[in-house]
Amino acid sequence: MPRFVLVLFLTLSFSFVFSQAPQVGTTIEKEFESTTVPDKWKNESAVIIGQKTEYLFSRVVSGKNVYVVRIQEYMHKRIKLQDKNSLEKFSTFYYVTMGKDGNADYKIIKANGKESKVNMSTAIEEDQDVPAMYKPILFKMNFKKMKIAIPDLEVGDIVDYTIKSSYDWDMKQEGIEFTPFIFSLANNYPTMFQQYRFTMADGMKVRYRAFNGAPNIKYDPKASVLGDKNSYLSYYFLDKDREKSNEERWSFEYRNTPTVKFRVVLLADNDEESKGLGQATIDRSALDMDRVYARFMPAAGYMTTTVTSLVGYTTEYMLKKKNEGVLKTDDDIIRETYYCLRKVFLEMYYKGPVHSDLEKYMTGKKLYKKVLAAEKKDVTSKKEEKEDEIRINGVTFATALRVALAAMGIPAELFVYEPRNLGNWRDALFMEELDYVLRVKGKKKYYYLEAFNNFDAFATPFAYLEGVEGYAIGYQEKNQYLRATIPSSTVNENMERQQYVLDFATGMDLIKAERTSSYLGASKKGRIEQANLDRSYLNYDFDKYYNEPKKTKKNENVVVESSNKYDDPDKEERIRDRKELFEKDLKENFDIDKYQEFELLKDGRFGDTAWLQYNEKFTLKKLISKAGRNYIVEIGKMIGDQIKLDSNEIKTRQTDIWIPFARTIENSITVNIPTGYSVDGVQDLVSTVENESGSFSSTAKLDGDKLIITTRKLYKKSFDKKEAWGNYIAFLEPAYKFSQAKIVLKKK
């Protein structure tokens, strides 16, 4: 345990009598007696009559010093069910408790006023995720998920349930800043009344900020307990008559809905922030950058044996290539250092400690030879299963890459940022919200580099880094940090392109298709992992960044097995698995008769612009149907599923628009027209819509016995205000309309 934390603990000495301590759940507000809902919500599926969440922070005395704080949680909800859909939604009750002693009570109030209690002893533990409405706002700390069936619900019923649990927070292990609360006041159902209450023993303070119209916290003198030896101060906020929040596509809950950030902090005599604070107080201050610097600066300076080994191999290889004149610019050095470091990391994992070049440097050749010999004798040893995807630890990555670049005279910075889904930098309140990447300056721009996995290409855009704000921490001098923003990626950096060639079977019942798919930037996510399942890329990595072992002394007669290859006895099985995965993905969009072939053309892992590209062959059914002497072809379906906006989406937009990233989606479809047929409906395939937010365009032309169709859809931004929603409707609607388009093959 860090010494400065221990000092804080040793200064916390209290002596209290706990007879005056308040209890959670003792006050039931009159709002929970109601059985009626406002007329304006009579057509809603369900209405939350009342909702209360309460937390109590009290000290548990153990001898002279206090090291444990007991956190008690209480939840109470009362909901009226108003249609059959709500009966289905509430037919299973989920509840989440923290600690070991959690329990729940559940009752049903019928329309005639009769109440019945549910026997909770039949509840069972749930290992899957629970619906959002059942999650407590503090969804952490040794929680347990339970569920129970609720039979015989009827329209007009009111369900009323409470949940109690507690957790003992050990400050020796977990520190003096308790887990922060970040939660939205929005619900999927209209809410008549909701209250959140936080009561804490004296000697604690609250860090609190309200966003997007959430109410401010208030001190409650009536619920507080003031005494000579111990006191409890209670704070709360109320929210009433809140309309339901519709789940909209491309929306960040914490940036678009009323949101609260809240944390209880224990005060201490030697804590500078605590001086002069006798009672529990409210702190609305933002993060202090000096403290952020002190917290995160070590993240790119944490030297370990592993880091030393990674850096040693990488710098030796890079300096050799630099001296050979292979690397011409700083940008070349930065990029190749990233890739070489990735190779060393993957080699350590996939070859194992004694099979990698790196470990031959670390253990020495004689030991390496002995271990190999012992392994050959051990025929009973089982093969170790390796994951298909791993990601390097963030601290290891930041330190190793920064130190390796520094060895070549290129400085790097640690960029600490507030994640996009939580807000701008000014919205950050807790250290736990922040994350970091490495920032390196090239000739024309800064590169923002995330801790890599097997497949990340150099400077790959990530959706969660789009336009985020933060500070770049430098290492060339002390207390060096500068405010900065990561630029959003563009439509040319994230691309998806599919090229089809279609032929009709002799019987005109199937379509033979060949498709070449290409992806760039953030659009590769979810595809590049499957495409590289055969691990062939490891051979390329190990060969390109192979560092010849140092020569032995002339009189040292030791033969060392050395290989720049990766031997995978399960490669054929992986190839079969890959084909099955892509066939499964294809079946989500098409009715497949037969999936014939997959070929990886570009692995998408190298270069500043690293395209992932692969070719597939398959046959399709149900896209062509006979109509007399002619055939109808649902050609629009070849561009894949398009967004279909429902009437509510077209009518209104409640929240700002957070697109994952700007991108381009292109399709090219070449139809080989069968002999003896002409094509009708070509003119209906041509359209163009463009505005400042995006566009959709399609072309179609006859070229001899071929019909050539192209479509192009652009999302030009990663963010727009809700007032721009009409721009999205303008190009999403024609894209969906095109996906329903048909052509007719007419018999001549």
N, C-alpha and C positions, 0 to 999 in steps of 0.2 A: 504494500500500500504506500502511495506517495507520502513523503514526510509532512508536506504542508497540509494534507487532508487529515493526517493523524493529529496534528496540532489543533485543528478545528474541533475534532472529536473530544480531545482532552480538556478543552475549555468549556464544554457544554455540561455544566453541573447544575442540576435543579433538584428541588425537593417539593413535591406536590401532594396534595390530598385530592383524590379523584372523585370524591362524593358529589362535587358540584358539576362534574362533566356532563354536557348535554348528550342526548341520544338522537340517533337518526330515526326517522320514520314515526316520531311521536306526534307530530302535528299533521292533521289531514285537512287540507284547505276545503272550503265550502264548494269550490268548483268541482270537486270530485263527487259531490252529491247529485249533480245534474243528470237528468235522463233525456233531455231534449237538446236538439241542435238548431241553429239558425235556419230559417227558411231558404236562405241563399245557398245552403249546402245540402238541401234535402235530396238532390239528385247525385250527390257524390257517392262513390262506392262505400266509403267509410269516413268517419269523422273522429278525430282525436279530441275527446272532451277535456281531458286533463293529462298532463305529463309533468312529472317532477323527478329531478335527479339531485341527490344530496350526498355530499362527502364531508366526513369529519376526520380531522387530523389531530390525534392526541398522543401524548408521550406515554410509553410503557416504562415504568421505573424498575431498574435492576441495580440495587445497591446504591452507591453514591452517584454514579454517572448514568446519564441517559443516552442510550445508543439506538433505541428502537422507537419508531413512530408507527402507531397503528392507524391505518387508513380504512375507514368504514364507508361502505357504499350502499345507497338505498335508491331504488327506482320504483316509481308508481305510475302506471298508465291505465287510462280508462278510455275505451274506444267503442263507438257505436257502429254496428255492421248494417249496411243499408241495401245491399244487393247480393246476388248469388256469387259474384266474383269475390266479394269480401269473405264469404263463407269458406270458399276454397283457400283463400290466402291465409286465413286464420284457423284452418282445420288442424294445423300443427303449430304448437307453441314452442318456441326456442328461448332459452335463457342462458346467460353467460354470467358466471361468478368468478371472483378472484379469491386467491387463498384457498383454505381447506374447509371452511364452515359455511359455504353459501347455501341458500335455500330460497324457494319461491312459493308464493301462494297465488291461487288463480280461482276466480269465481265468475259465474255467468249470471247476468240479471236479465230475466225474460221481460217481454213487453208488459206483462201483467204485474210486474214487480217481484215475482218469485226469484229467489236467489239459490244457486246451487254451487257447491265447491267441488273443484276437481281434485281427485286423489293424486297428489304429486309423487307418491312412492313408486309409481310405474314409469317414471321418466327414465330415459336411457341416455348414455353419453353419445354425443355427436362428434364424428371425426372430420366431417366436411365443414365448409364455411357456412355461416348462418346468414339469413337475410339481414340487410343493413338496418332495418328498423328495430331489430332485436339486439343489436350490438350496443354495449355501454360506451360512453364517450371516453372512458379510460380502458381501452381494449388491450390491456397488457397485464403484466405482473401475475404469472402463474394462473392464468384463467382456465376455466373448465366450461365446455359447451354441453348443454343438455337439450333434449327435446321430448315432447309428449304429444300424443294425438288428442285432439279436442273434438269429441263426437257430438252429434245432434245439435249443431248450431243452426239458428234460424234467422232470417232477415228480421231486423228490429232488436236483436239481442245486443246487450252491452257486455263486453269482456273487461274485467277489472283485475289487474295483477300487480303484485309487488315482488321485488327481488332484494335480498339482503346478502351482503358478504363483507369480508374484511381481509386485510393483508398487512402483515407486520414487516415494515420497511427497516432493514438493518443498515444504519448509516455507515457502519464500518465497511460493509461490502458495497453499498450502492450510492454512497455520498449523501450530501445534505440538500441537493436539489432534487425534488421528487419528479416523477415522470410528468412531462407536460401534457396538458389537454389541448387539443386542436379539434374543434368540432363545428359543424354547421347547425343552425337552427331550423333549416328547411326540412320539411317532411313530405312524404308522398301523398299524405292526406291533409286536408285542412285541419288546423289546430286552434281550438278555442282558448286554451290556457296552457302555458308551460313555464316552469320555474326551475332554475338551477341555483343551488345553494352550496356554499363552501364555508365550513366552520373550522377554525384552527386554534390550537393552543397558543397562548401568548409566546412571543419569541419567534414568531414566524412572520413572513411577509408574502404578499401575493404579487406576482407579475401578471398583468392583465392588459389585453388590447382587444378592442371590438372593431370589426371590419364590415363594410358593405351594409351599414344600417343596423347592425346588431346593437342591442341596448347596452348601456354602461352599467357597471357593477355598483351596488349600493351597500352601505353599511346598515345592518339591522340591529338597533340597540335592544329591541325586545327579545331577540333570540340569543343575544350575547350574554355571557356569564362573567361578571367582574368580581374578583375576590382579592383578599390580601395576599394569598399565597399562589393562587392560580386563576387564570382568566381564559375565557374562550370568546373570540370575536367572530361574528357571523356576517358574511357578505352574500349577496344574492342578486339576481336580476330576473325580471319578469318579461314575458313576451305573450301577447294576446292577439286573437283574431287574425292569425296568419293563414293566408291562402296556401294551398298545396303548391309544391314545386314540381313542375313537370320535368321528367328526365329528358333532356335535350341532347342531341348528338353534338360532339365537339364542345363540351362544356367542362370547366374546372370548378368543382363544387366550392372550394375554399376561396376562389376569386370572384365567383358570381353570386353567391348567396350570403346572407348574414352569418358571419363566422366569428368565433371567439377563440383567442389563444390565452391560456391560463396556466399558471404554475405556482405551487407553494414552495417557498424556500425557507429553510431553517436559518435563523440568525445566530451569530456567534460573536463573542467579545472581540476576537481578533480579526473579524471581517470588516473591512473598511466600509462596505455598504451598510453595515448594521449599526454603526455608531449613531447614537442619539435616537434610536428607534426603540421605544419601550413597549409599544403595542403592535399588534399586527397591522400592517399598512399596505397600501396599494402602490405598486410601482408600474408606471406606464412607459418607462424609458426604453429606447431602442438599444440595440446591441452596441457595446463599446468596442471600437475597432482595435484598441490596444489589447483588449482581452481576446478578441478574435485572433489577432496576430500570435499572441502567446499560446493559444490553444492549437492552432493549425500549422504554424511554422515548422514544428518538428516532423510533420507528416512527410516532408520530402528531405529529411535529414536523419532518418533512423537507420543507421548502419547495423547490419546483422551479418552473420556468416553467409547466409544465402545471398544477400545483396552484394557483399564483397565478391562472391563467386560469379554472380551474374555480370557485374561490372568488369571484373577481371577478364573474362572471356570476351565480352563485347568490345571493350576498348582495345584489346590486343588485335582483334580482327579488324576493327575500324581504322586503327592507326596504320596497319599494314596496307589496307586498301587506299587510304589517303596518301600514303607515301608512294604508292604505285601510280597515282594520278587518276584512279578510277572515279574518285569523287571530286567533282569540279566546283561545287558551290556549297554554301552552308545548308541550303535546302536539301541537297543530296545527302549530306552528312546526317541531318536530323532524321530524314526519312529512313535511311539505311540503318541508323542506330536503333530506331524503333523496331524495324523488322528483325535485325540481328538479335536484339534482346528477346523478342518474341520467340525466335528459334531456340534460344538457349533455354528459356522457360519451358517450352513444349518438349524439348528433348529431355530435360530433367524429369518431366512427368511421364512421358510415354516410353522412354527407354529404361527408366528406373535408375536409382542411384549409381549402380556400377556399370550400366550400359551406355552412359552418355559420355561424350567427349569431355564435358565439364567435370564430371566426377573423376576422370582419369587425371585431370590436372589437380583435383583436390586431394585424392587419396594416394597418388603415386602409382607407378606402373606395376611394381612388384605386388602390392596389395591387390590391385585390380586383377592381376593374373590369378592370384590365389582364390579370390572370390569366385571368379568364373569357373575355375576348376572344381571348387566345392559345389557349385550349383549344378554342374553336369552330373556329379555323383548322386545328387539328391533327386532321384526320379519320382519321389512321392510328393514333391512340392506342387501345389496347385497354382494355376495361372491366375495372376492378379487382374481383375477386371478394371479397365480404365474407362473413365467417362468420355463421351464423344465431344463434350464441350466443357472447358474449364476457363475460369477468369482469374488473372493474377491479382493478388491482394493489392489494394489501392496504395497503401503505404510503401510496400515493396516496389511497386511500379514507379511511383513518383520519385522515390529516393534513387533507385537504380538508374532510371533514365536521366534524371538531373545530374547525377554524379558522372555518368558516362559521357554526357554532352559537355560537361565542364572540363573533362580531361582533354577534350578537343577544342576548348576555347569558346564554347557556345553556352551562354547562360540560359537558364530556364527558371520559370516562376511557378509557384503554386497558386492557381486561381480558385478562390473560395467563393461559392455562389449560393444564392437562395433558389431552390428548385422552382421551376416554372409553375408547377401546379399550386404552390403555396403563396406566391406573390412576388413583388419586387423586393429589392434589398431593404428598402425602408420598412417593409412589412415584417422583416425577420425579428424575432423576439428571443428565440432560444438557440443555443449552439447546436442542439440536436437536429434542427431544421437544415443546417448547412451541409453542403457537400463540396467536393473539389475535383479538379482535373489539373493536368500540367499544361502550362502555357509556354510556348517557345516562339521567338520571333524569327521569321524567315525573311527573305529579301523584300517581298511585297506585302506580306500579311502575317498575322499571328496564327499559329497552329494551336488548337485546343485538343489535347490528347487524353482520352479516357483510358483507364487501365484495361488492357486488351484481353480478349479471349482468343480462341483458335482462329477466328475468322475476320476480326475487325481489320479493315484496311487503314492505312495511315490517314489520320485526320478525317475519319468517317463522321458525317453528321449524325447526331442523336436527337431524337424528338424532344427529350427532356432538357436539352441544352439550348433550344431555340430562343435567342434573345434574352438569356438570363443575365442578371446583374450581380456584380460581386466585386471583390478586390483581388488584385494580383500581388502576391507576396514575393519579394525578391530576396536573394541570398548573397548579394555582393556587398551589402552593408547592413548594419543592424536597424531594426524597425523600419524596413523599407516595404511600403505597400501603396498601391495605386488603384483608384476606382476604375472599373472597366466593365464593358458589356460584350458578351459573345454575339457576333452578328448572326442574324437568321440566315439559314441556307436558302438557296434560290431554286427556281424551277429547273435549272440546268444541272444542279448538283444531285437531285433526287429524281431518278427516271425509271419508268417501267415501260418496256416495249415488247410487244408480242407480234410475231409475223407468222401468218398461217398460209399454207397452200392446201386447197381442198379439191379432192377428186370424188366423183360419184362412182359407187360400185355398179357393176353391170346390171344388177337387178334393181337399181335405183332405190334400194332400201337402207343403205348405209352410206356414210360419208367418210372417206379416208382422209385423215388429217395429218399434216406434219407441221409442228409448231416450234419456232425458235424464240425463246424467251430471254430477255436481257434486262438486268436490273443494276441500278447505280445508287450509291449513297445510302440513305436511310431506308430506301425501298427494298433493299436486300434482306432486311431483317425478317426472320421466319422462313426464308427460302435458302439462304446461303448455308445454314446449318445442315439441312437435309441434302443439299446438292453435294456437299463435301463429306458425306457420311462414310465414304470408302477410305478416308484418311490418306489418299494419294499425295495430298499436299505436303505431308510430313517429309516425304522423300525429296521433294523440291526444296523445302526449307533446309533440311539437314545437309543437302549437297551444296546449295548456293552459299550458305554461311558456314561451311566446314572450315575449321581452323586446324591446320596440320599440327599434330602434337609435337612438342619440343623434342629435339633429338637427344638420345641418351649419350652418356659418356662412351668413348671408344671401347673401354674395357668392360662395359656393362652388357653382358650377353643375355638380354631379356627380349623375348618376342611378345609383342603386344597386339592383341586383336583390336583392330580399329576399323570402324565402318561409318560411312556417311549415309547409310541407308536405314530405312525403317522396315523391319520384317513383321508383317501382320498375317498370321495364319488364318485369321477370320475374315480376310478381305472379301472373298467371294460371298460370304454370308451378308456382309455389309452392303455389297452391291445389290443383292436381292432385296434386302430391307429398304434400300433407297428407292428402288423401283416401285415397291409396294406403297411407300409413303407418297410418292408423286402420283401414283394411280389413284390413291385415296383422295388426295387434294383435287384432282381433276374431276372426280365423281361428285364433288360438291357443286360443280357448275354444269356438268353435262351428264347425259346418259351414255355410258361407255359400253361399247360392244366388246372391244379388246384393246388393252394397253400393250403395245408391242415393244417399244424401245425408249431408253433414256441414254443420252450421251452428254457428258459435261464438256463444254467447250472452253470456258474460262472460269477459273475458280473464284474470282472476285476478291482476292486477298492481297493484291499487290498494286503498287503505283499510287500516284496522286488521284487518278481517276480509275478506279478498279472495277471494271464491269464483271458482273456475274452473268454467265451465258450458258444455256443448255438447250439441247434439241430433243424433241419427243415425237414419237409416231404412235397413232392410235386411230381407232375407228369409232364413229359416233352413230347413234341411232336416235330415232324420234325427232330429229330436226327436219326430216323430209317426209311429206305425206302426199299421197296421190289424190288428184282432183280431176276425175275424168281422164282425158288424155294427157293432162298436165301434172306438174308437181309443185307443191308449195314448200319453200325452204325458209326456215326461221333464221335467217342470216344474222339478224341483230344480236342473237344470243351469243355469237362468237366473240363479242367484246366483254363477255363476263357479266356477272351481276352488277347492276347499277343501282344507285340509291333511289328508292321510291319514297317520296315525301308523302306523309299522310295529310289529311285535311287540316289537322291542328297545326302541323309544322308550316304549312303554307299560309295559314291564317295569321300566326303570331310568332314572335321570337322573344323570349323573356331574358335571355342571358347573352353576354358577349361570346364571340366565336373563336375557339381555340383549335385551329387546325393542327394536326401533329407536325407537319412541315410542308413547305411549298414543294410542289412536285409536278412532273409531266407524266401523263399516261397515254401511250400511243398504241394503236393497233393497225396492222396492215393485213388485209385478207385478199388473197388471190384465189378466185374460183375458176377452175377449169371447166368451161361449159361443155356438157356432153354433146357429142355429135347428134345433129338432128333436132336441137333445141335452141330457142332464143330466150332472152330474159326480159321480163316485164317488171316494172317497179323500181328501176334504177334511179329515176328522177326523185323518188321519195327518200333516197338515202343521202341527199345533199342538204347540209344546213350549216349555219355559222352563227354563234352567239359569243360575244366577248364584252367584258367590262373590266373595271379595275381590280376586281376580286378573283376573276377566273374566266374560263372560256370553254366552249365545246364546239368543235367543228368536225364535219364529216364530208368526204368526197366519194364519188363513185363514177367510174368510166368503163366503157367497153373497149377492149384492145384485142381485136381479132376474136379468138375463141376464149378469151379471158375476161372476167369481170374483176376489176381491181378496186377495192374499197379501203379507205383509210379513215381513222378517227383520231382525234387528239383532244385530250382534256387537260386543262391546266388549273391547278390551285396556286394562285400567284402569291399568297400570303400565308403566314402561320398564325395571324391574328387579325380580327376585324371586330369593330363595334357591332352591337346587335342591330343597329340601324341599317347596316349594310346587308342584312339577311336577304333582302330582295335580290341582290346581285347573285347570291348562290342559287336561289330558286331559278333565276334566269338561265343558268347553264346546267343545273342538275336535272331539270325537267326534260330538256331536249335529249340529254344523254340517256335518260331512262326510256324516253319515247323511241330512240334509235334501237335500244336493246330489244324492243318488241317488233321491230320492222321485219317484213317478209318480202321475198321476191318470188316470182312465178317462173318456172321453167316451162315454156310453152312448146308443145310439139309442133314442128314445122309441117 
